[in-house]
Amino acid sequence: MFQSPLVRTLQLLNREEFEALHFFVASPIFNDVRPDETFQLFEYLRRHYPDFESEALNRELAARHFFPNSTNQIGALQRTMAQLMGIVKKFITFRYAVVRDAYEKGEAASLYEIQQKLSLMRFYSERLYQKPVAAKSKVLHDKEIKNRKGRKAENFFQNLNNQVRDELNTQKQFRDFDEYEFIDFQYFKFLVEQEKYLFEGTSSLREGDKNLLAATEQLDTFYLLLKLDHICQLLHYQRMSPLFEPDSAEHARFTANVYHSTQIVRLLREYGFLQQPEIAIYCIFLEFLTQDDPSEADRLSDEFEQLLEKNIQVLPKARVDSLQVILRSYWPARYRETKDKRYLEKIHDRQIRQIAQIQPEDLVPTMFFQNTLFSAFKLGKLEWANDFITQYSGRLKGLDEEQTSLLMEIVSAAAAFYQ
């Protein structure tokens, strides 16, 4: 049992989740096949959470314990484990996809509320028009209907749709979102428009696009924010250390994807379409990564950096950091090619910004310490370099006293050379 999917999955649950699972296993709604055997097995495993290292979990011992009279003890245990695993899967689906964010603060909590409203919108849309349920309440006269217009079920959908649209459009800051939250948010924006299209498409015979255009445009935004991010990362990785051999099928697919993506960006620019800041950031970044003319690439790198700095809140911090890392990798290469100190200034400016983010209790990565010093030396900022050494030489990560001493000797020699 030690390496079974059941035990390995239970180990991944935290204490609160494991205790909440108990209610699922005890419920006849979720545990409806041999419930006594399944519940007893859960109680047995519960005593060994979280390590599950006891010899009592040996498969043969556990099988004899639970099914002493069975002619196939191992088979009976495996059947019960499979039943319990099915309940665990239901719990994770419910807890992770629906309930988890309800207890979070900020972005995650708002996404949970939006998810709830989307579910209600789908319910009203389906039951009113797509899969209509015969009304069981008394039929109202025309006069009563007019007096109770605000309580018509059709209005429930519209009210929910308007609420969610307002909540989604109000959110402008995404820096504190994690990747899952950001993707969910963009997907929910599409779903809101899609649900409205489905509702209007089945509830009305009127002419018009029935919200299809809005749904299509929001789908484009969702798609582009994923597509362009992925293709930019692939381009960077392919340049740093080729992922695909030149004559391979994967390389042909990669090349086709790059071509299609650049054509999309070209058309978006040509027609001035979907130029929200988050899309514009990726459009210019892809143009920069695929630019063969060094001087034009320089111009695009500056334009991209300014656009990103101006709109840094429209993407999650992890995405912004990733884009900045890719951009920073360009400057050292251009400095080596041209010896133009403008690129060195850019590198050093970014290093200074990173230093400002170091907390008093943080250790400094040794490679960052060395790179920052040598950038300062080459720029002639010797006084700044000396202050940096004084402040951070005693906080280097991964070095013992002897190694630190050796590094300081190298640094002193470099400082004397540049002086």
SEDO-366895 format. One line per 8 residues: number of its first residue (from 1); their letters; for each residue x, y, z of C-alpha. Coordinates in nm, 2 decimals. Example, Ala and Ser with C-alpha at 12.3 -4.5 7.8 and 13.67 -1.06 7.14 Angstrom:
! SEDO-366895
1) as) 1.23 -0.45 0.78  1.37 -0.11 0.71
END
This chain:
! SEDO-366895
1) mfqsplvr) 0.00 0.00 0.00  0.29 0.23 0.06  0.34 0.34 -0.30  -0.03 0.30 -0.41  -0.20 0.60 -0.58  -0.44 0.62 -0.28  -0.17 0.65 -0.01  0.05 0.88 -0.23
9) tlqllnre) -0.25 1.11 -0.29  -0.35 1.12 0.07  0.01 1.23 0.16  -0.03 1.54 -0.06  -0.34 1.66 0.14  -0.27 1.91 0.42  -0.42 1.85 0.76  -0.73 2.06 0.70
17) efealhff) -0.80 1.89 0.37  -0.75 1.55 0.52  -1.00 1.62 0.80  -1.25 1.76 0.55  -1.21 1.44 0.35  -1.35 1.25 0.65  -1.69 1.41 0.59  -1.69 1.30 0.22
25) vaspifnd) -1.61 0.94 0.32  -1.88 0.94 0.59  -2.14 1.08 0.36  -2.38 0.83 0.18  -2.40 1.08 -0.11  -2.03 1.02 -0.20  -1.97 0.68 -0.04  -2.25 0.47 -0.18
33) vrpdetfq) -2.07 0.14 -0.27  -1.99 -0.09 0.03  -1.98 0.22 0.25  -1.89 0.04 0.57  -1.58 -0.13 0.42  -1.46 0.20 0.26  -1.52 0.40 0.58  -1.33 0.15 0.79
41) lfeylrrh) -1.03 0.16 0.55  -1.02 0.54 0.56  -1.03 0.53 0.95  -0.75 0.27 0.94  -0.54 0.50 0.71  -0.63 0.81 0.91  -0.43 0.68 1.20  -0.11 0.68 0.99
49) ypdfesea) -0.14 1.03 0.83  0.08 1.21 0.72  0.38 0.97 0.70  0.20 0.64 0.62  0.52 0.45 0.71  0.38 0.19 0.96  0.42 -0.18 0.89  0.05 -0.20 0.94
57) lnrelaar) 0.02 -0.06 0.59  0.19 -0.36 0.43  -0.05 -0.49 0.17  -0.07 -0.85 0.30  -0.11 -0.75 0.66  -0.38 -0.50 0.58  -0.56 -0.74 0.36  -0.57 -1.01 0.64
65) hffpnstn) -0.68 -0.75 0.89  -0.98 -0.63 0.68  -1.08 -0.95 0.50  -0.98 -1.25 0.72  -1.26 -1.47 0.57  -1.21 -1.37 0.21  -1.07 -1.63 -0.04  -0.90 -1.34 -0.22
73) qigalqrt) -0.79 -1.10 0.05  -0.56 -0.89 -0.17  -0.83 -0.86 -0.44  -1.08 -0.75 -0.18  -0.84 -0.49 -0.04  -0.76 -0.35 -0.38  -1.13 -0.32 -0.46  -1.19 -0.12 -0.14
81) maqlmgiv) -0.89 0.10 -0.21  -1.02 0.17 -0.56  -1.36 0.27 -0.41  -1.19 0.50 -0.15  -0.97 0.65 -0.43  -1.28 0.73 -0.62  -1.41 0.93 -0.33  -1.08 1.10 -0.29
89) kkfitfry) -1.09 1.21 -0.65  -1.44 1.36 -0.60  -1.32 1.54 -0.29  -1.02 1.69 -0.47  -1.23 1.80 -0.77  -1.48 1.97 -0.54  -1.22 2.11 -0.30  -0.96 2.22 -0.54
97) avvrdaye) -1.17 2.35 -0.83  -1.47 2.49 -0.64  -1.41 2.55 -0.26  -1.04 2.61 -0.23  -1.04 2.98 -0.33  -1.34 3.06 -0.11  -1.11 3.09 0.19  -0.84 3.29 0.02
105) kgeaasly) -0.81 3.67 0.03  -0.80 3.91 -0.26  -0.77 3.79 -0.61  -0.84 3.42 -0.55  -1.15 3.50 -0.34  -1.29 3.72 -0.62  -1.23 3.45 -0.87  -1.43 3.21 -0.66
113) eiqqklsl) -1.72 3.45 -0.64  -1.71 3.50 -1.02  -1.70 3.12 -1.07  -2.01 3.08 -0.85  -2.20 3.35 -1.06  -2.09 3.18 -1.38  -2.24 2.85 -1.26  -2.57 3.03 -1.17
121) mrfyserl) -2.58 3.20 -1.51  -2.54 2.86 -1.68  -2.81 2.71 -1.46  -3.06 2.99 -1.55  -2.97 2.98 -1.92  -3.01 2.60 -1.94  -3.33 2.57 -1.74  -3.51 2.86 -1.90
129) yqkpvaak) -3.43 2.80 -2.27  -3.18 2.52 -2.35  -3.33 2.24 -2.13  -3.65 2.40 -2.01  -3.81 2.27 -1.70  -4.19 2.30 -1.68  -4.29 2.57 -1.43  -4.45 2.42 -1.11
137) skvlhdke) -4.56 2.75 -0.96  -4.90 2.90 -1.03  -4.95 3.08 -1.35  -4.96 3.46 -1.31  -5.20 3.69 -1.48  -5.06 3.96 -1.71  -5.12 4.23 -1.45  -4.93 4.04 -1.19
145) iknrkgrk) -4.64 3.98 -1.43  -4.61 4.35 -1.49  -4.61 4.42 -1.12  -4.34 4.16 -1.06  -4.12 4.22 -1.35  -3.81 4.25 -1.14  -3.85 3.89 -1.01  -3.88 3.72 -1.35
153) aenffqnl) -3.62 3.44 -1.38  -3.49 3.58 -1.71  -3.38 3.89 -1.51  -3.17 3.67 -1.28  -2.94 3.58 -1.56  -2.90 3.94 -1.69  -2.83 4.07 -1.34  -2.56 3.81 -1.28
161) nnqvrdel) -2.41 3.88 -1.62  -2.39 4.25 -1.55  -2.25 4.20 -1.20  -1.97 3.97 -1.33  -1.89 4.20 -1.62  -1.85 4.49 -1.38  -1.63 4.29 -1.14  -1.40 4.17 -1.42
169) ntqkqfrd) -1.37 4.51 -1.59  -1.29 4.67 -1.25  -0.98 4.45 -1.20  -0.68 4.63 -1.35  -0.40 4.51 -1.13  -0.26 4.16 -1.20  0.09 4.18 -1.05  -0.02 3.98 -0.74
177) fdeyefid) -0.20 3.71 -0.94  -0.03 3.38 -0.98  -0.03 3.21 -1.32  -0.34 2.99 -1.25  -0.54 3.29 -1.12  -0.44 3.50 -1.43  -0.54 3.23 -1.67  -0.86 3.16 -1.49
185) fqyfkflv) -0.94 3.54 -1.49  -0.89 3.57 -1.87  -1.09 3.25 -1.93  -1.38 3.37 -1.71  -1.39 3.69 -1.91  -1.45 3.48 -2.22  -1.70 3.26 -2.04  -1.91 3.56 -1.94
193) eqekylfe) -1.95 3.67 -2.30  -2.00 3.31 -2.41  -2.28 3.25 -2.16  -2.45 3.57 -2.27  -2.43 3.45 -2.63  -2.58 3.11 -2.55  -2.86 3.28 -2.34  -2.94 3.53 -2.61
201) gtsslreg) -2.91 3.28 -2.89  -3.17 3.05 -2.74  -3.40 3.31 -2.58  -3.46 3.54 -2.87  -3.52 3.51 -3.24  -3.42 3.87 -3.30  -3.16 3.95 -3.57  -2.81 4.05 -3.47
209) dknllaat) -2.49 3.89 -3.36  -2.64 3.77 -3.02  -2.32 3.87 -2.85  -2.11 3.65 -3.08  -1.86 3.93 -3.16  -1.79 4.01 -2.79  -1.74 3.64 -2.72  -1.51 3.60 -3.02
217) eqldtfyl) -1.30 3.90 -2.92  -1.26 3.78 -2.56  -1.17 3.44 -2.69  -0.90 3.61 -2.90  -0.76 3.78 -2.59  -0.75 3.46 -2.39  -0.58 3.28 -2.67  -0.32 3.54 -2.75
225) llkldhic) -0.22 3.59 -2.38  -0.13 3.22 -2.38  -0.01 3.17 -2.73  0.23 3.47 -2.75  0.37 3.40 -2.40  0.45 3.04 -2.49  0.60 3.12 -2.83  0.82 3.40 -2.69
233) qllhyqrm) 0.95 3.15 -2.43  1.01 2.88 -2.69  1.21 3.13 -2.91  1.43 3.22 -2.61  1.49 2.86 -2.51  1.57 2.76 -2.87  1.83 3.04 -2.89  1.99 2.97 -2.55
241) splfepds) 2.01 2.59 -2.59  1.83 2.45 -2.89  1.54 2.24 -2.80  1.47 2.10 -3.15  1.72 1.96 -3.40  1.71 2.16 -3.73  1.58 1.87 -3.95  1.34 1.73 -3.69
249) aeharfta) 0.96 1.72 -3.72  0.94 1.92 -3.39  1.16 2.20 -3.54  0.93 2.22 -3.85  0.63 2.26 -3.61  0.82 2.52 -3.41  0.91 2.72 -3.72  0.55 2.71 -3.84
257) nvyhstqi) 0.43 2.83 -3.50  0.67 3.12 -3.50  0.57 3.21 -3.86  0.20 3.20 -3.77  0.25 3.40 -3.46  0.44 3.68 -3.63  0.17 3.70 -3.90  -0.09 3.73 -3.63
265) vrllreyg) 0.11 4.02 -3.47  0.16 4.19 -3.81  -0.22 4.18 -3.88  -0.31 4.30 -3.53  -0.08 4.60 -3.58  -0.20 4.66 -3.94  -0.56 4.68 -3.83  -0.50 4.83 -3.49
273) flqqpeia) -0.69 4.54 -3.33  -0.67 4.41 -2.98  -0.41 4.66 -2.87  -0.47 4.63 -2.49  -0.14 4.69 -2.31  -0.10 4.32 -2.21  -0.14 4.21 -2.58  0.08 4.50 -2.70
281) iyciflef) 0.36 4.39 -2.47  0.37 4.05 -2.62  0.33 4.18 -2.98  0.64 4.40 -2.95  0.83 4.14 -2.76  0.78 3.88 -3.03  0.88 4.14 -3.30  1.20 4.20 -3.09
289) ltqddpse) 1.28 3.83 -3.06  1.24 3.76 -3.43  1.42 4.07 -3.55  1.74 4.00 -3.76  1.85 4.36 -3.79  2.06 4.45 -3.48  1.98 4.82 -3.49  1.61 4.75 -3.52
297) adrlsdef) 1.63 4.50 -3.24  1.79 4.76 -3.02  1.50 5.00 -3.09  1.24 4.73 -3.02  1.42 4.63 -2.70  1.40 4.99 -2.57  1.04 5.03 -2.68  0.95 4.70 -2.51
305) eqllekni) 1.13 4.79 -2.19  0.94 5.12 -2.17  0.61 4.97 -2.25  0.66 4.70 -1.98  0.77 4.94 -1.72  0.47 5.16 -1.79  0.22 4.87 -1.78  0.39 4.64 -1.53
313) qvlpkarv) 0.06 4.59 -1.34  -0.12 4.42 -1.63  0.06 4.09 -1.61  0.14 3.86 -1.31  0.48 3.93 -1.15  0.61 3.59 -1.25  0.54 3.67 -1.62  0.70 4.01 -1.59
321) dslqvilr) 1.01 3.86 -1.43  1.03 3.60 -1.70  1.01 3.87 -1.98  1.27 4.08 -1.80  1.51 3.79 -1.78  1.48 3.72 -2.15  1.53 4.09 -2.23  1.84 4.11 -2.00
329) sywparyr) 2.00 3.81 -2.18  2.01 4.03 -2.49  2.21 4.31 -2.35  2.53 4.12 -2.26  2.54 3.97 -2.61  2.51 4.31 -2.77  2.78 4.45 -2.54  3.01 4.17 -2.64
337) etkdkryl) 2.94 4.24 -3.01  2.97 4.62 -3.00  3.15 4.71 -2.68  2.89 4.99 -2.66  2.87 5.09 -2.29  2.50 5.18 -2.33  2.42 4.81 -2.30  2.65 4.78 -1.99
345) ekihdrqi) 2.46 5.08 -1.84  2.13 4.89 -1.90  2.27 4.58 -1.73  2.40 4.77 -1.43  2.08 4.97 -1.39  1.89 4.64 -1.37  2.14 4.51 -1.12  2.09 4.82 -0.90
353) rqiaqiqp) 1.71 4.76 -0.91  1.76 4.40 -0.80  1.99 4.52 -0.51  1.71 4.75 -0.39  1.49 4.44 -0.36  1.73 4.25 -0.13  1.60 4.23 0.22  1.83 4.28 0.53
361) edlvptmf) 1.81 3.90 0.61  1.87 3.79 0.25  2.19 3.63 0.13  2.33 3.74 -0.20  2.40 3.49 -0.48  2.77 3.48 -0.55  2.74 3.50 -0.93  2.51 3.81 -0.90
369) fqntlfsa) 2.77 3.97 -0.66  3.05 3.91 -0.91  2.86 4.02 -1.22  2.74 4.34 -1.05  3.09 4.43 -0.94  3.25 4.37 -1.28  2.97 4.58 -1.45  3.06 4.87 -1.21
377) fklgklew) 3.43 4.82 -1.26  3.39 4.84 -1.64  3.18 5.15 -1.61  3.44 5.32 -1.39  3.21 5.33 -1.08  3.48 5.23 -0.84  3.35 5.42 -0.54  3.01 5.26 -0.58
385) andfitqy) 3.18 4.92 -0.62  3.37 4.96 -0.29  3.05 5.05 -0.11  2.88 4.75 -0.26  3.17 4.52 -0.14  3.15 4.66 0.21  2.78 4.61 0.24  2.74 4.26 0.08
393) sgrlkgld) 3.07 4.07 0.10  2.98 3.92 0.43  2.64 3.79 0.30  2.74 3.57 0.01  2.54 3.26 -0.05  2.70 2.92 -0.06  3.06 3.02 0.03  3.26 2.93 0.34
401) eeqtsllm) 3.51 3.16 0.50  3.81 3.03 0.29  3.61 3.06 -0.04  3.49 3.41 0.06  3.85 3.52 0.13  3.97 3.39 -0.21  3.69 3.57 -0.39  3.78 3.90 -0.21
409) eivsaaaa) 4.14 3.86 -0.32  4.02 3.83 -0.68  3.79 4.13 -0.64  4.07 4.34 -0.50  4.30 4.25 -0.79  4.02 4.34 -1.04  3.96 4.67 -0.86  4.33 4.75 -0.88
417) fyq) 4.34 4.67 -1.25  4.04 4.89 -1.34  4.18 5.17 -1.13
END
